[in-house]
Structures are given as structure tokens and as C-alpha cells.
């Protein structure tokens, strides 16, 4: 009877399982298949899930005070807290720290506990009778394993893991260095764009003044219509340049938002250029800058830590040629409860255990250990070559940044002198034109030179600040404890 019921239920149950599995596979296959044709976009119901997830990314974690003017130091603090690059580097460093814990765990024995309970019921033949037999068993045990001696294999792995933790920590510092640099450059680009906008507005005001002067002279018969049209054209040109500069400022604000890790729709007010002190000269020479770079650059320290890790891997590969001594111990107990029909329950229990030492020595492996050792040595040489390449690149970067800063200081002095001369020239030309001594072409030419001088002055000032930040980035000064105090 029991067999007939089983055979009648199983086919129907199997059919239901197959049916529901087919529906599940069909539903999943519709959304996971490749596009049906190359000439139409792919759409699926799964898109709605991703669309909602993408929409949620628009929410910004920033809390920006609309009436606050943020300094560069405040902007850097915001970026270091919110920029995803620094958080990614932080999680990588935490992962390597956990990997070090895995390597250090090999220094300790491994202890495992097992517990098993089992109930068996069946028929037992005894003499001329067949009795139903029930056995209940309980088992528990402790298993201990420990590597007693391995010629330093574990120590080598721990040394490599420590070096890799250091490498990731230096990479974390380098992520902060790059974040600070991105914020500084975006900030100074915004200051330059804002300064260029102010200069363009001043140039438009001057062009309007020239246009008005030409109109006044035309009314009094002292100017001609071509003069007025020329002044009108100069005003239109100034208006056109103003709009282009305004667009560049919007883009610069977006670049700063990206460096901060925020959306460009959040408008943030920054400290203006006029409130910043511009350095006048260099504080040290290029040799000192190079020394600081070799001592402080986290990316170079990361490469040096990777050389340490590679050397530790060589030691690990070398000790693989020697044997390993392991200790294994086990202890446990078993309790049995059994009964047969017409007999009472009986009980039996016992404690068992054992200790053993095993020596493992691989005598032949087809050259596997030899190849691993050769590869580890090659990795050391490659890491050392990477360090040398990084040294040369850092020296070139510091030299370039130092030279650009010296050039920026000289251009700043020239731009300041140019602005002063152009301003006096424009004022004198406009006054002379109003008195009929100069013609309109002289005035518009002086106005254009003044506009260019204003633009050059703003660019030179921001270029000095950006070059100072660039040198600090190349030498690693930007992440030192006193860096925030020295930021302009």
C-alpha cells in the first residue's frame, strides 16, 4: 500500500516542480537575454528597478549653507569626507588589514568542535525471530591542528601581508593627496573664471562709456557716424566676451562640484580672489623640494612597500623546499542508547582520543616550487624597477612644478605692471578723446588693451596660487599635518 501511494504521487509532484521551474526560468531569461536585434534599443521590465536606483543617486549627501562663503580649507574638508575616491581607498586599506589578520591566524592552533546525534530504526534478525531495533547515538569531539615548524613560511606570509597593509595605507594617503589637488585646482580655476567675469564686466562698462562718449560727440557735431558704429561694435564685442566668460564660470563651478563629490546643481559660494594673499617669492630651492618629495610622496612609499612584500614572497617561496611539521590531536565521546522489542533500553558510552605528529616534505613536484621562486624573484626585480621609474617621474614632476611656479611669479609682476600702464593709457585716451585730441580708434584700442591686461592680471594671480598648490602636490606637502595652516 505504501509503495502504490508513493508511485502515484511522485509523477504529479514532479510535473508541478518542472512547471514552476520552467516559469521561473522563462521569467528570468526574458530579462537576462541579449538584445534580439542590433537595430533597436533593448528594453525590459528590469529597467524600472535600475531606473529607480539611478534616480535615488541624485540625492546629495551634502549640506551646503547658502549664505556661507567657503574657504579652500573648508572645501578640502568637505571633499575628504564625501569624495568616493578616498572612501574607496579607505575600504581597500581595511581589506588589507583584514588580510593581515588572516595571515597572523596561522600562528595559532585551529580548534574545531563537532556534535552529532543520530537515530536509527530497523529490523534485527536474532535467532528465530525478527525484532524492531532502535539505536540513538550522541557523539561529540574536539579536533586540534597546529603547524609546529615550517622554516619561516608563516612569518614570510605575515611580513608580506604587513607590507601590503602599508602599501594600501600609503595608497589611501595618495588618494587624499589627489583629492586635495583636484579641489585646489578646481577652486583656483573657479577663482580665475570669476575674476575673468569681473574683468569682462568692467570691460563692458568701459565700452559702454566709450559708446556714450561717441554718441555725445556726434550730437555736438564733433564725431562721425562711423565713430559711433565703431564704438557700438566694441560694446557688442565686450558683451559677447562677457557671455562666453559667464559660461566658463558655470563650467568651473561644475568642475569644483565634481572634485567635492557633489552634484553641480548645488551652488556653493567660495572665498573670492581679492580675499586671498598671493605669495611673492619661493621659500626654498629645487633641491629641498626634491628631498621633500622623496621623503613624503605616498605613491613612492607605496612602491617601496610593494618591494618589501615581494622580498617576503621570495622567502616564502624558498622555504617551500623544506618540510613542515604538524601536530594533530582529537578527543571525543560517544553515547549509545538501544532497544529491541520485548527488551529494555541499554546504554553504552566511551571516551576516545589521540595525538599525532606528521612530517610533510614534497620531494618532487615537476618544478612547481622552482618556478614559483623564480617568479617571486622576478617580481622583486620588477618592483625595484618600478621604484626607479617612479623616482625619475617624481623628479621630473617636481622640477616642472618648480619651474612653472618661478614663471608664474615673473608673469605676476609683469601682469601687474601691464594693468597699471593699460589703465592709465585708457583713462588718458578717453580724456583726450573727449577733448578732441585723440580719435575713437585710439580709445577703443586702449580699451581692448585694458581688457586684456585685466584678464592677464587675474590669470597671473590665480596661476601663482595654482602653481604653489601644484608644487605642494608634487612634493607631498599637501597631506602633511601643517599643510592646512599654510594653504592660502
C-alpha positions as CSV (number, residue, x, y, z in Angstrom):
1,X,0.0,0.0,0.0
2,X,2.8,2.4,0.9
3,X,4.6,1.7,-2.4
4,X,1.5,2.3,-4.5
5,X,0.8,5.7,-2.9
6,X,4.4,6.7,-3.5
7,X,4.4,5.9,-7.1
8,X,1.1,7.7,-7.7
9,X,2.2,11.0,-6.1
10,X,5.7,11.4,-7.4
11,X,4.8,12.0,-11.1
12,X,2.3,14.7,-10.3
13,X,4.7,16.3,-7.8
14,X,7.5,16.2,-10.3
15,X,5.3,17.7,-13.0
16,X,4.4,20.7,-10.7
17,X,8.0,21.3,-9.9
18,X,9.0,21.2,-13.5
19,X,6.2,23.6,-14.4
20,X,7.1,26.2,-11.8
21,X,10.8,25.9,-12.6
22,X,10.1,26.5,-16.3
23,X,8.1,29.6,-15.5
24,X,10.8,30.9,-13.2
25,X,13.5,30.2,-15.9
26,X,11.4,31.8,-18.6
27,X,10.8,35.0,-16.5
28,X,14.5,35.3,-15.7
29,X,15.5,34.5,-19.2
30,X,13.4,37.3,-20.7
31,X,15.3,39.9,-18.8
32,X,18.8,38.4,-19.0
33,X,18.9,37.6,-22.7
34,X,21.0,39.6,-25.1
35,X,19.2,42.2,-27.3
36,X,17.1,40.5,-30.1
37,X,18.4,42.7,-32.9
38,X,21.2,45.2,-33.4
39,X,18.9,48.0,-34.9
40,X,16.6,48.6,-31.9
41,X,17.3,49.5,-28.2
42,X,16.9,46.8,-25.6
43,X,14.1,47.3,-23.1
44,X,12.9,45.1,-20.3
45,X,10.8,45.2,-17.1
46,X,14.1,45.1,-15.2
47,X,14.9,48.6,-16.4
48,X,12.4,50.1,-13.9
49,X,14.4,48.7,-11.0
50,X,17.6,50.2,-12.2
51,X,15.8,53.5,-13.1
52,X,14.6,53.9,-9.6
53,X,18.1,53.1,-8.2
54,X,19.6,55.6,-10.6
55,X,17.1,58.2,-9.6
56,X,18.0,57.7,-5.9
57,X,21.6,58.7,-6.7
58,X,20.5,62.2,-7.4
59,X,20.1,62.8,-3.7
60,X,23.2,64.6,-2.4
61,X,24.7,63.9,1.0
62,X,26.0,67.4,1.2
63,X,24.5,70.1,3.5
64,X,25.6,73.4,2.0
65,X,24.9,76.7,3.7
66,X,23.6,79.0,1.0
67,X,24.8,82.2,2.7
68,X,28.3,80.9,3.7
69,X,31.5,81.7,1.7
70,X,33.6,78.6,1.8
71,X,37.4,78.9,2.1
72,X,39.7,76.4,0.4
73,X,40.4,74.6,3.7
74,X,36.7,74.1,4.2
75,X,36.2,72.8,0.7
76,X,39.0,70.3,1.2
77,X,37.5,69.1,4.4
78,X,34.2,68.5,2.6
79,X,35.9,66.6,-0.2
80,X,37.9,64.4,2.1
81,X,34.7,63.4,3.9
82,X,32.5,62.9,0.8
83,X,34.7,62.1,-2.1
84,X,34.2,58.5,-3.2
85,X,37.8,58.0,-4.2
86,X,39.0,58.5,-0.6
87,X,36.3,56.1,0.8
88,X,37.3,53.5,-1.8
89,X,40.9,53.8,-0.8
90,X,39.9,53.5,2.9
91,X,38.0,50.3,2.3
92,X,40.9,48.8,0.4
93,X,43.2,49.6,3.3
94,X,40.7,48.0,5.7
95,X,40.5,44.9,3.5
96,X,44.3,44.5,3.5
97,X,44.3,44.9,7.3
98,X,41.8,42.0,7.5
99,X,44.1,40.0,5.2
100,X,46.9,40.6,7.6
101,X,44.7,39.1,10.4
102,X,44.2,36.1,8.2
103,X,47.9,35.6,7.8
104,X,48.6,36.1,11.5
105,X,45.9,33.5,12.4
106,X,48.3,30.8,11.1
107,X,50.4,31.3,14.2
108,X,47.7,29.8,16.4
109,X,46.2,26.3,16.5
110,X,42.8,25.6,14.9
111,X,40.3,24.0,17.2
112,X,37.0,22.6,15.9
113,X,34.0,21.2,17.8
114,X,31.8,18.5,16.3
115,X,28.5,17.2,17.7
116,X,26.3,14.5,16.0
117,X,23.0,13.0,17.1
118,X,21.5,10.2,15.0
119,X,18.5,7.9,15.4
120,X,18.4,4.6,13.5
121,X,15.4,2.3,13.4
122,X,15.3,-1.0,11.6
123,X,14.7,-4.8,11.8
124,X,17.2,-7.1,13.5
125,X,17.4,-10.8,13.0
126,X,18.2,-12.8,16.1
127,X,17.9,-16.5,16.3
128,X,14.4,-17.5,15.0
129,X,12.9,-14.0,15.4
130,X,13.0,-10.6,13.7
131,X,12.7,-7.7,16.2
132,X,12.4,-4.0,15.6
133,X,15.6,-2.3,16.8
134,X,16.1,1.4,17.8
135,X,19.5,3.0,18.3
136,X,20.0,6.6,19.5
137,X,23.6,7.9,19.3
138,X,25.2,11.0,20.6
139,X,28.8,11.9,19.5
140,X,30.9,14.9,20.4
141,X,34.6,15.7,19.7
142,X,37.4,18.2,19.6
143,X,39.9,18.4,16.8
144,X,43.1,20.4,17.1
145,X,45.6,21.1,14.4
146,X,48.7,23.1,14.6
147,X,51.8,23.7,12.4
148,X,54.7,23.3,14.8
149,X,57.5,24.3,12.4
150,X,57.6,25.4,8.8
151,X,61.0,27.0,8.4
152,X,59.5,30.5,8.4
153,X,56.8,30.1,5.8
154,X,54.1,31.7,8.1
155,X,56.5,34.5,9.1
156,X,57.1,35.3,5.5
157,X,53.4,35.5,4.7
158,X,52.9,37.7,7.6
159,X,55.7,40.0,6.5
160,X,54.3,40.2,3.1
161,X,50.8,41.0,4.4
162,X,52.2,43.7,6.7
163,X,54.0,45.3,3.7
164,X,50.7,45.1,1.7
165,X,48.8,46.8,4.5
166,X,51.4,49.6,4.4
167,X,51.1,49.9,0.7
168,X,47.4,50.3,0.9
169,X,47.7,52.8,3.7
170,X,50.1,54.8,1.5
171,X,47.6,54.5,-1.4
172,X,45.0,55.9,1.0
173,X,47.2,58.9,1.7
174,X,47.8,59.3,-2.0
175,X,44.0,59.3,-2.6
176,X,43.8,62.2,-0.2
177,X,46.7,64.0,-1.9
178,X,45.0,63.7,-5.3
179,X,41.6,64.8,-3.8
180,X,43.2,67.8,-2.3
181,X,45.0,68.6,-5.5
182,X,41.8,68.3,-7.6
183,X,39.9,70.6,-5.2
184,X,42.7,73.2,-5.2
185,X,42.9,73.2,-9.0
186,X,39.2,73.4,-9.4
187,X,38.9,76.1,-6.8
188,X,41.6,78.3,-8.5
189,X,40.0,77.7,-11.9
190,X,36.8,78.9,-10.5
191,X,38.5,82.0,-9.0
192,X,40.1,82.7,-12.4
193,X,36.7,82.3,-14.1
194,X,35.0,84.6,-11.6
195,X,37.9,87.1,-11.9
196,X,37.6,87.0,-15.7
197,X,33.9,87.6,-15.4
198,X,34.5,90.7,-13.3
199,X,37.1,91.9,-15.7
200,X,34.7,91.3,-18.6
201,X,32.0,93.2,-16.8
202,X,34.5,96.1,-16.2
203,X,35.4,96.0,-19.9
204,X,31.8,96.2,-20.9
205,X,31.4,99.2,-18.7
206,X,34.3,100.9,-20.3
207,X,33.0,100.0,-23.8
208,X,29.6,101.5,-22.8
209,X,31.4,104.6,-21.6
210,X,33.2,104.9,-24.9
211,X,30.0,104.4,-26.8
212,X,28.2,107.1,-24.8
213,X,31.1,109.5,-25.4
214,X,30.9,108.9,-29.1
215,X,27.1,109.5,-29.0
216,X,27.6,112.7,-27.1
217,X,30.3,114.0,-29.6
218,X,28.0,113.0,-32.5
219,X,25.2,115.1,-31.1
220,X,27.5,118.1,-30.8
221,X,28.9,117.5,-34.3
222,X,32.3,116.6,-33.1
223,X,32.2,112.9,-34.2
224,X,31.1,111.0,-37.2
225,X,28.6,108.2,-37.6
226,X,31.4,105.6,-38.3
227,X,32.9,106.5,-34.9
228,X,29.6,105.7,-33.2
229,X,29.2,102.5,-35.1
230,X,32.8,101.5,-34.2
231,X,32.1,102.2,-30.5
232,X,28.8,100.3,-30.8
233,X,30.7,97.3,-32.3
234,X,33.2,97.4,-29.5
235,X,30.4,97.3,-26.9
236,X,28.8,94.4,-28.7
237,X,32.1,92.6,-28.7
238,X,32.6,93.2,-25.0
239,X,29.0,91.8,-24.4
240,X,29.8,88.7,-26.4
241,X,33.0,88.1,-24.5
242,X,31.2,88.6,-21.2
243,X,28.7,85.8,-22.1
244,X,31.5,83.5,-23.0
245,X,33.3,84.1,-19.7
246,X,30.0,83.6,-17.8
247,X,29.6,80.2,-19.4
248,X,33.2,79.3,-18.5
249,X,32.4,80.2,-14.9
250,X,29.4,77.8,-14.8
251,X,31.6,75.0,-16.1
252,X,34.3,75.8,-13.5
253,X,31.6,75.6,-10.8
254,X,30.6,72.2,-12.1
255,X,34.3,71.0,-12.0
256,X,34.6,72.1,-8.4
257,X,31.4,70.2,-7.6
258,X,32.8,67.1,-9.1
259,X,36.0,67.4,-7.1
260,X,34.0,67.8,-4.0
261,X,31.9,64.7,-4.8
262,X,28.6,66.7,-5.1
263,X,26.1,67.5,-7.8
264,X,26.7,70.6,-9.9
265,X,23.1,71.8,-9.2
266,X,24.1,72.6,-5.6
267,X,25.5,76.1,-5.8
268,X,28.3,76.8,-3.4
269,X,29.8,80.2,-2.7
270,X,33.6,80.4,-2.4
271,X,36.0,82.8,-0.9
272,X,36.8,85.4,-3.7
273,X,40.2,86.1,-5.1
274,X,40.5,89.5,-3.6
275,X,40.5,88.0,-0.1
276,X,43.4,85.7,-0.7
277,X,47.0,86.6,-0.1
278,X,49.2,85.9,-3.1
279,X,52.8,84.8,-2.3
280,X,55.5,86.9,-3.8
281,X,58.5,84.6,-3.9
282,X,59.7,81.0,-3.4
283,X,60.6,79.8,0.1
284,X,63.2,77.2,-0.8
285,X,65.2,75.9,-3.8
286,X,64.5,73.0,-6.0
287,X,66.9,70.6,-4.2
288,X,65.0,71.0,-1.0
289,X,61.8,70.4,-2.9
290,X,63.2,67.2,-4.4
291,X,64.3,66.0,-1.0
292,X,60.9,66.5,0.5
293,X,59.2,64.7,-2.4
294,X,61.4,61.6,-2.0
295,X,60.6,61.6,1.7
296,X,56.9,62.4,1.6
297,X,55.4,61.2,-1.6
298,X,52.9,58.4,-0.6
299,X,52.9,56.8,-4.1
300,X,56.7,56.3,-3.8
301,X,56.3,54.9,-0.3
302,X,53.6,52.5,-1.7
303,X,56.1,51.3,-4.3
304,X,58.7,50.7,-1.6
305,X,56.2,48.8,0.5
306,X,55.5,46.6,-2.5
307,X,59.2,45.8,-2.8
308,X,59.1,44.7,0.8
309,X,56.1,42.5,0.1
310,X,57.9,41.0,-3.0
311,X,61.0,40.2,-0.9
312,X,58.8,38.4,1.7
313,X,57.2,36.4,-1.1
314,X,60.7,35.2,-2.2
315,X,61.4,33.9,1.3
316,X,58.0,32.2,1.4
317,X,58.7,30.5,-2.0
318,X,62.2,29.5,-0.8
319,X,61.1,27.7,2.4
320,X,58.7,25.6,0.3
321,X,61.7,23.3,-0.4
322,X,61.8,22.3,3.3
323,X,59.5,20.0,5.3
324,X,56.6,21.1,7.5
325,X,55.8,19.6,10.9
326,X,52.2,19.5,12.0
327,X,50.5,18.4,15.3
328,X,47.0,16.9,15.2
329,X,45.0,16.0,18.3
330,X,41.5,14.7,18.7
331,X,39.3,13.9,21.7
332,X,35.7,12.9,21.9
333,X,33.0,10.7,23.4
334,X,30.1,8.6,22.2
335,X,26.9,7.6,23.9
336,X,24.6,4.9,22.6
337,X,21.0,4.1,23.6
338,X,19.5,1.0,22.0
339,X,16.4,-1.2,22.5
340,X,14.7,-4.1,20.8
341,X,11.1,-5.3,21.1
342,X,10.5,-7.2,24.3
343,X,13.8,-5.9,25.7
344,X,14.6,-2.9,27.8
345,X,16.8,0.1,26.8
346,X,20.5,-0.4,27.2
347,X,23.2,2.3,27.3
348,X,26.9,2.4,26.5
349,X,29.4,5.3,26.4
350,X,33.1,5.8,25.9
351,X,35.7,8.5,25.6
352,X,38.4,8.3,22.9
353,X,41.2,10.5,21.7
354,X,44.6,10.6,20.2
355,X,47.7,12.8,19.4
356,X,49.9,12.6,16.3
357,X,52.8,14.4,14.6
358,X,53.1,14.4,10.8
359,X,56.1,15.5,8.8
360,X,55.3,16.6,5.2
361,X,58.0,17.0,2.7
362,X,57.4,17.4,-1.0
363,X,60.2,15.6,-2.8
364,X,59.1,16.1,-6.4
365,X,56.6,18.5,-7.9
366,X,57.6,18.8,-11.5
367,X,59.4,22.1,-10.9
368,X,56.5,23.9,-9.3
369,X,58.4,25.3,-6.4
370,X,61.3,26.3,-8.5
371,X,59.0,28.1,-10.9
372,X,57.3,29.9,-8.0
373,X,60.6,31.0,-6.6
374,X,61.8,32.3,-10.0
375,X,58.6,34.2,-10.4
376,X,58.9,35.7,-6.9
377,X,62.4,36.9,-7.7
378,X,61.3,38.4,-10.9
379,X,58.5,40.3,-9.1
380,X,61.2,41.8,-6.8
381,X,63.2,43.0,-9.7
382,X,60.1,44.4,-11.4
383,X,59.1,46.2,-8.2
384,X,62.6,47.7,-7.8
385,X,62.4,48.9,-11.4
386,X,59.0,50.4,-10.7
387,X,60.5,52.3,-7.8
388,X,63.3,53.7,-10.0
389,X,60.8,54.7,-12.7
390,X,58.7,56.5,-10.0
391,X,61.8,58.3,-8.7
392,X,62.6,59.6,-12.1
393,X,59.0,60.7,-12.7
394,X,58.8,62.4,-9.4
395,X,62.0,64.3,-10.0
396,X,60.7,65.5,-13.4
397,X,57.3,66.5,-11.9
398,X,58.9,68.5,-9.1
399,X,61.3,70.2,-11.5
400,X,58.4,71.1,-13.8
401,X,56.2,72.4,-11.0
402,X,59.1,74.4,-9.6
403,X,59.9,76.0,-12.9
404,X,56.2,76.8,-13.6
405,X,56.0,78.5,-10.2
406,X,59.0,80.7,-10.9
407,X,57.5,81.6,-14.3
408,X,54.2,82.4,-12.5
409,X,55.9,84.8,-10.1
410,X,57.6,86.6,-13.0
411,X,54.3,86.8,-15.0
412,X,52.5,88.1,-11.9
413,X,54.9,91.0,-11.7
414,X,54.6,91.7,-15.5
415,X,50.8,91.5,-15.4
416,X,50.6,93.9,-12.5
417,X,52.8,96.5,-14.4
418,X,50.8,95.9,-17.6
419,X,47.5,96.5,-15.8
420,X,48.7,99.7,-14.3
421,X,50.0,101.0,-17.6
422,X,46.9,99.9,-19.5
423,X,44.6,101.6,-17.0
424,X,46.4,104.9,-17.2
425,X,46.6,104.7,-21.0
426,X,42.8,104.1,-21.3
427,X,42.0,106.9,-18.9
428,X,44.3,109.3,-20.8
429,X,42.9,108.2,-24.2
430,X,39.3,108.6,-23.2
431,X,40.0,112.1,-21.7
432,X,41.9,113.1,-24.8
433,X,39.1,111.9,-27.0
434,X,36.5,113.9,-25.0
435,X,38.7,117.0,-25.6
436,X,39.1,116.2,-29.3
437,X,42.8,115.4,-29.2
438,X,42.6,111.6,-29.9
439,X,40.3,109.7,-32.3
440,X,38.0,106.9,-31.4
441,X,40.2,104.2,-32.8
442,X,42.9,105.2,-30.2
443,X,40.3,104.9,-27.4
444,X,38.9,101.5,-28.5
445,X,42.4,100.2,-28.9
446,X,43.3,101.4,-25.4
447,X,40.0,99.8,-24.1
448,X,40.9,96.5,-25.6
449,X,44.4,96.6,-24.1
450,X,42.9,97.4,-20.7
451,X,40.6,94.4,-21.0
452,X,43.4,92.1,-21.9
453,X,45.5,93.5,-19.1
454,X,42.7,92.8,-16.6
455,X,42.3,89.3,-17.9
456,X,46.1,88.7,-17.7
457,X,46.3,90.1,-14.1
458,X,43.5,87.8,-12.9
459,X,45.1,84.8,-14.7
460,X,48.5,85.6,-13.3
461,X,47.3,85.9,-9.7
462,X,45.4,82.6,-9.9
463,X,48.3,81.0,-11.7
464,X,50.6,81.8,-8.8
465,X,48.2,80.2,-6.3
466,X,47.6,77.2,-8.6
467,X,51.4,76.7,-9.1
468,X,52.0,76.9,-5.4
469,X,49.4,74.2,-4.9
470,X,50.9,72.1,-7.7
471,X,54.3,72.2,-6.2
472,X,52.8,71.1,-2.8
473,X,51.1,68.3,-4.6
474,X,54.2,67.1,-6.3
475,X,56.3,67.2,-3.2
476,X,53.7,65.7,-0.9
477,X,53.4,68.8,1.3
478,X,49.6,69.0,0.8
479,X,49.0,66.0,3.1
480,X,51.4,66.9,5.9
481,X,50.0,67.8,9.3
482,X,50.9,71.5,8.8
483,X,49.5,71.7,5.2
484,X,46.1,73.2,6.1
485,X,47.7,76.0,8.1
486,X,49.9,77.1,5.1
487,X,47.1,77.0,2.5
488,X,46.3,80.4,1.0
